[in-house]
Amino acid sequence: MEEIIAKKYAQALIQCFNREDLERVSKLFSQASQAFCVENFRDIIRSPYVGKMKKKELLLSLFDDDKQLAAFLDLLIENNRVDIIPFVDSVLERYLRALENSYKAVLYAPKNLDSSTIANVAKSLSTKLGVQLHIEQSATKVDGIRLVVQDLGIEVSFLKKRFFDDLKAHILRSI
């Protein structure tokens, strides 16, 4: 739900800023969204005992007292939507990457792969898809490998269980 609301706010930012300013704004949102990882910061932002002016001052300090974003922050504070700042950051980042034809992929594997393997996978998939891929790794307990490019709706996976199931089905069909 928050992501849907964040898309509308991010769309307003996209319409108001040119590309250079949008890149600057995206960096500011990225810095601010890192603050939301700190529990004490989230407690202050969500506290009903902290006034709206104090919250605005705190948020403006994260955004380097940017006057263009002050009205946007006022709107977020007034509508009690400050929690969507990390989601707005995510939407802005995806939008800017799409403009550059560059996308982020996540590689799920039981253990981290070496950087040369990741570079080879990124290069081969980039040429096949006609885009630039940046691959991040994530360790999982799944017995296999799965690569997900969420923005493009692409998932490539090789799972041990599925391989054996397909092999069994093929052998049974051939008998």
Disulfide bonds with the S-S distance in Angstrom:
none
